[in-house]
Amino acid sequence: MAQGSWYDADIDHVIISEEQIREKIAELAKEVSADYASAPEGLLLVCVLKGAVMFVADFARALGRHGPPVELEFMALSSYGQAATSSGVVRIRKDLDREIAGRHVIVVEDIVDSGLTLSWLLRYLESREAASVEVVALFRKPDAIQVAVPVKYVGFDIPSEFVVGYGLDFAERYRELPYVGVLKPEVYARS
Ligand code: PRP
């Protein structure tokens, strides 16, 4: 396990190391660069706050090495509540700052869990007439999927455990960990 952070005492074990994340992001960026090599107008990365902030920062810089030019947009979404969540209804807390019609869009997500957020978001972005919309998700929990969503680029499939780090939080904490780890049960039992 990585040493030195006071958070380390709360982590049961690391499931994806900092180095694995770095290598995977380089691979994903290479793949995306190849796929969009003939899109000289570049890519619009739509980052879904807050969890995807770490990923989009590293992914955009990795694309910058070989890929098409990128522009960044940010959206903040929240579910209406438990009942509405199961229908995939989400509320926009922060919308795109500009039109995306005719643009090649890649949604940048930290994690696909049930798939409900993405399923809603893809319909929304398509209604805004993007030229194309694809998804890159660094993590996916295949066991938790409730709706099938077309995620073209996936970093890691992970088990449905309580994981934190690299953008993933528990009660807004642990996002800054450079690796992904499983939280000790006593940590979430405390709250
Ligand atoms: C997470 C993640 C996705 C969503 C995925 O965000 O960033 O947006 O949940 O879950 P789903 O597939 O079940 O819809 P969260 O609502 O935890 O907000 P955060 O990124 O601000 O932590």
Boltz pocket constraint, residues with backbone or C-beta under 6 A from the ligand:
constraints:
  - pocket:
      binder: B
      contacts: [[A, 48], [A, 49], [A, 50], [A, 51], [A, 52], [A, 77], [A, 109], [A, 110], [A, 111], [A, 112], [A, 113], [A, 114], [A, 115], [A, 116], [A, 117], [A, 118], [A, 167], [A, 169]]
      max_distance: 6.0
